[in-house]
């Protein structure tokens, strides 16, 4: 199996780029951001084995505080989901995604719907996963209509087609996107995604999401 760790960086960057900045007092948002940044810093040290693994409780507490300060700050949710998955707590991660969706963040962050679909695939619930992938495509398509130059949004739609079993369609359409004059960052992200899909089948992609920190 080819390693696809760079793909997860691409996926997380998509979530970060689309983080909701509405509502909540600015002061609460700033505090929420600080909590999330602190949690991410500690988590990175855990991954790099620069601090004790049991510091994960501190990370989760900081993320809970971030969400409590600003319930619309989607990056706090996505970070908590990533952390829980890395410890094999897939059901708990699904609950976090559902909480974010219930708070109406999915319309502005369809990545959450993608994430829930992937969680369902990880939990061997393919029918529910398929429903989420179809819904996410609809939401990303609306984004594309409003902003035709948002190629990360378009590329994510092709990733969804790949997850739905339309592997060749997803790969070929990504190749077509790369023929366009893209900004450097978007080109890099899409090239990483294309390389991932060319070297892994759907099952391998989903299995990489399930790789626990303790396995690394």
N, C-alpha and C positions, 0 to 999 in steps of 0.2 A: 504494500500500500504506500502511495506517495504521501509525504507529509504535506499538510495544507494549513499549517499554522498561520501563514500570511493571510489566508482568506478570512480568518476570524478578525484580524486587524481591520481588513476592509469592511467587514460587516459591522464591527463596532464603530468605525468611523462614520458609516452611514447613519447609525443611530445618533451619534454625537452631533452630526451636522444637522439633524432634524429635531434636535431637542426643543421642546416647547418652551417659550419664554413669556407666556401670557400670565395674566392674573397674579395673585400673591403680591405682597408688598416687596419692593426692591430689596429692603433690608433682609427679609426672610429668604429671598432667592440667593442673596450674597452669602448668607450663613449656610444655606443648603449646599451651595457650591463648595464652600470651604470644607464642610463635612465630607462631601463626596471625594474631594481631592485628597484629603487626609486618608480616607479609607483606601483609595486607589494606591496611594503611596505605600501604605503598609502591606497591601495585598501584593504589590510588585515585589516587595522585599521577601514575602513568603515564597512567591514563585521562584525567586532567585536564591532562595535558601539563605537569606541574609538576616532572617529573624525567625523566631520560633513559630511552628505551625499553629500552635494554640492561640496565636494572635488573631486568628480568624474570627474569634468572638468579638474582638475589638472592632474589626472591619465591619461585621454585620451590625453591630450596635451603632456605629457611625452612620451607616447607610440608612438604618431605621430612623435615626435622628434627622438625617437629610430629608427623607420623605415626609416626616412629621412637620418639618419646617415649611416645606413647599411640596404639596401633594401633586403638583403639575410638573415637577422637575424630572423629566423622563430619564435623564442620564443616571440618576440615583437608582432607579428601577433596573435599568439595563446592567449596571455594574453589579447590583445584588444578584441578578439572574446569573450573570457570568460566574460569580463567586460560588453560588449554590451548585451550579452545574459542575464546577471544577472539583467539588467535594462529593459528587454523585447524588446530590439531593434534588433529583429531577422533579419529584412531585412538589416539593417546596418552591422550586423555581417556577413551576407552572402556576402556583398560587399567586406569586408575585406578578407574573405577567397578567393574570386575570384581574388582579387588583388594579393595575394600571389601565387596563382596558375598561373596567367598570367605572373608572374615573374619567372616562371619555377622552383619553389621550390617543386612542388609536386612529381617529380621523386625521389628526395632524402628524401622527407617527405610525404609519402602517407597518413599520418594521416590527412593532409589537405583535401584530397579527401574524407576521412571518415567524416571529419567535415562538408564538404559541403553537403554530403549525409544526415547527421543528420539534418542540417539546412533545407534541402528540406523537410524532414519528419516533422519537426516542423512547416513548412509552408504549410503542407498538399499537398505536391507535390511528392507522392510516386513513380511515374514512374522515375522521375529524380533522386530520392534517390537511387532506385534500380540500375540504371546505374552507379552511383558513387560507390556503394558498390561492384559491380562486377569489376569495374576498379581498385579499391583499393586492392581487393583480388589478382588481377594479379600482381600489384606492390609489395605487401608483399610476394607473392610467389617467385618473383625474388630475393628479399632480402633473403628469406629462402634458396634458392638454393646456394647463395653465402656464407651464414653463417647458416648452419644447426642447430647450437647451439643457435641461437637467438630465444629463446622461447617466448619472449614478442611479436615478430613479428608473430610467429605461433599462439599464443593465440589471437592476434588481428584478424587474419583471421577467427578464430572460432566465435569471437564476431560478425564479419560481417555476417557469415552464420546465426547467431541468428537473426540479424536485417533483413535478407532476408527471414525470415519465417522458417528457418531450426533449430528450437529451440533445438530439441533433439540431432541433430548432433553436434551443438556447445557445448552443455553441456557435452555430452559423450566424445568428443575429448579433452576437457579441463581436464576431469578426467584422461584420458590416459596420457596427458602431465605431470600431477602431480605425476604419478608413476615413472617418471624419476628422476635421481639425479640432482636437479636444484640448482643454487646459491640461497642463502637465500632471496635476494631481489626479484628475479624473482618469486620464489615460493610464496612469500607473495602477490605480485601483481596478480598472476594468481588465487590464492585462493580467493582474494577479488572479482575478476571478476566472478569466478565460483559461489560464493555465491550470487552475484548480479543477475546473470541470472537464478539461481534456484528459486529465491524468487520474481521475477518480470517478467511480460510478456513484449513484445516489446513496447506496448503502454505506459506502466508504465515507462519504461526506457526513452522513448522520452519525456514524460511529466516531468520527473525530470530535463532534460536538460532545460526545459522551465520555471522551477521555478525561479521566479524573486527575487532579493534581498529584495524587499519590502514585499514579502510574508513570509519571514523568521522571 
